[in-house]
Amino acid sequence: MLKIDAFALGPLQTNAYLLTNTETNHAVIIDPGMNPQPLLRRLPGLTIEAILLTHAHFDHIAGVDEIRKLAKCPVYLHPLEAEWLSDPKKNGSARWPEFGVSVATDPAEYDLDDGLTLSLLGETFRVLHTPGHSPGSVSFLLGDKLFGGDVLFRLSVGRTDLPGGCGNDLLDSIHGKLFPLGDNVTVFPGHGPKTTVGYERENNPFL
């Protein structure tokens, strides 16, 4: 059985997700962000198979270094943002010093590409390249569940005014990659409550 726990971390309340196979106690973490202590408290007794990153903005990656060293697990990231993990200017942590973090960690062990499938937790994760919020943004499809980072929110969409952002690309990602997945797909976003593709198709004022 797959269990999904969400943790709203740090001052930007960035959603980190802990996906656990309750039969094997193996887990995957998606986007471990700032101040990850609530997430860390849940890790004893679990074998972390991977850290999956939807993109490499600082509020989504600030907990990577601590968790990777603790769990000795690999990190997956799209190659367009490969340098962002180690560069506070590129990941944005140098842009907002008021948050009090300068995020820099080692490169990811594995690249993510559009259409790639990952076998983790006895499940199949499908990678969708969904740029717009950032050039290397990806979404992870697991059955009828989508972990979309900062692409699509409940009644909103990701901002596109940061370096590498593009409004047209974002709309193309949503209309071309996410909407065809079907109305019943549940979206677990990078911020805020979960939603569904169908609800956003009908109600999202930005779409």
KAZI-V323852 format. One record per backbone hydrogen bond with DSSP energy under -0.5 kcal/mol. NH is the residue of the N-H (numbers start at 1). CO is the residue of the C=O. If there is no record, write none. Layout:
# KAZI-V323852
NH,CO
NH,CO
This chain:
# KAZI-V323852
3,1
3,20
5,3
5,18
7,16
9,7
9,14
13,10
14,9
15,190
16,7
16,14
17,30
18,5
19,17
19,28
20,3
20,18
21,26
22,1
22,20
24,21
25,21
26,21
27,47
28,19
29,50
30,17
31,29
31,52
33,31
34,59
38,35
39,36
40,36
41,37
42,39
43,40
44,40
46,43
47,25
48,46
49,27
49,47
50,27
51,74
52,29
52,50
53,76
54,52
58,91
60,57
61,57
61,58
62,58
63,32
64,61
67,63
68,64
69,65
70,66
71,67
72,68
73,68
74,49
76,51
77,110
79,112
81,78
82,79
84,81
85,81
85,82
86,83
87,84
88,86
91,87
92,88
94,88
95,92
96,92
99,96
100,97
104,102
105,85
109,75
110,75
112,77
115,127
116,113
118,125
120,118
120,123
123,120
125,118
125,123
126,124
126,141
127,116
128,139
130,128
130,137
132,134
137,134
138,54
139,128
140,147
141,126
141,139
142,140
142,145
145,142
146,186
147,140
148,146
148,188
149,188
151,148
153,156
155,153
156,153
158,151
165,162
166,132
170,166
171,167
172,168
173,169
174,170
175,171
176,172
177,173
178,173
179,174
181,178
182,179
185,182
186,144
187,195
188,146
188,186
189,187
190,149
192,13
195,187
197,185
198,183
200,196
201,197
202,198
203,199
204,200
207,204
